[in-house]
Structure formats: structure tokens, C-alpha cells
């Protein structure tokens, strides 16, 4: 399969159609689940889709170090390539990977000014302008409104979509009236799209909890395969 055909057939197109065209520039979205369920895998699959489509991705990690993140990209990309029988796999990977930049920060030493300076520095000369920013491993347990204001301003000022991962409690899952779990429910107004990963017997369901201003949420009909770490259409 050619690269452009892979983009057309990606299950990410199903998600974009369901949420009325996608997250959208300047907006925040989040995948939330308990630890180890597949949040990072979903984010990396999203990123691979952007990269294959010729766009740039900035991956900010507050958990895994860059070497570990790189291994995620290699694994997910090669699973995608094998599933869709992509032509000239290694050449495609070598072509797209310069479009990804990884920044690593320690949550325990969170310095938003430093993060902003780092992002502005890499974007200042126009050589790296990401269409997507991934924020993985950021702690919403210790989050504040000021910090969320920072991320919202970052997305809006740079007209870039920002996707987060958010870890839920292992015990005592608490949902608000809209079915959004803690601690994300304290910041629901900041997110245009909220997706919760629910482990099933042989797969992980992707459940849509918020879709912009829609009051009639559709089923995503997407699942995560815990073996390949790929998002797939439920009907396939």
C-alpha cells in the first residue's frame, strides 16, 4: 500500500468523522484511563497518522524519557506498516520521523515558563511548526487552573491541537453527572474532546465522553488492540 492510501484508510478518519472533523486547531483533547491501559499508544498512533500525512508533531513527555518514546513510535509505526502492507516501510519511517520532536520534562520540577521558552525557541525561526502537540504523563492530580490556562493559551496562540493523557485512580472511580471521571472532571471546560479507555476481555473500548458542544454523543466504534497497540475500527 502507498503512503497516501494508508492515510485514507486510517481508523483515525473514523474518529475525526465522529467528532465533527476532529479536535480542531487551538483546542485541547484528552485520553483518560487507568495506568497501563493504552493512553500513550493511542497518542502515538495519532501522531503517526499526522506524520504519515506530512505534518509535524511535538511530543512533550512528563513520564517516559525520549529513548522510551522513540521505541513507542518505532513499534506503533511498524505495526501499522505490517497491518496495511505499506510499501518500502523503512524509507517511509526515515522520511516521516524528522517531523517529530520530543521534549522531556520532570513533573516534580514543573516550570511552565521553561516549557514555554523551549517551545517558542523551536518554533521561532519557523523551521518546526507542529500541527499537533502531545502532552503525555502530565499529572492532573496536582494540576491548577493556572496550568490549564497555560495549555489553553499555548494551543490558541499557536493554532495547534493539543492532546493529553490523563491517569485515573485504580480504585474508586468517580464520575460526574456527564460520566467524566476524576480528576479530569475538574477541568472538563478546558477540553473540547474527552475520550475514556475502557478495558474489555480482549480489547480496549474508546468511549466518547465529550464532543465539543454536542449534547448527543455518538459511539466512536473504535477499539485499541492491546497486542499491537493499534486503534482499530470495531466493525473490522
Secondary structure by P-SEA (a helix, b strand, c coil): ccaaaaaaacaaaaaaaaacccccccbbbbccccccccaaaaaaaaaaaaaaacbbbbbbbccccaaaaaaaaaaaaaaaaaaacccaaaaaaaaccccbbbbbbbcccccaaaaaaaaaaaaccccccccbbbbcccccccccaaaaaaaaaaaaaacbbbbbbbbcccccccccccccccccccccccccbbbbbbbcccbbbbbbcccccccccccccbbbcccccbbbbccc
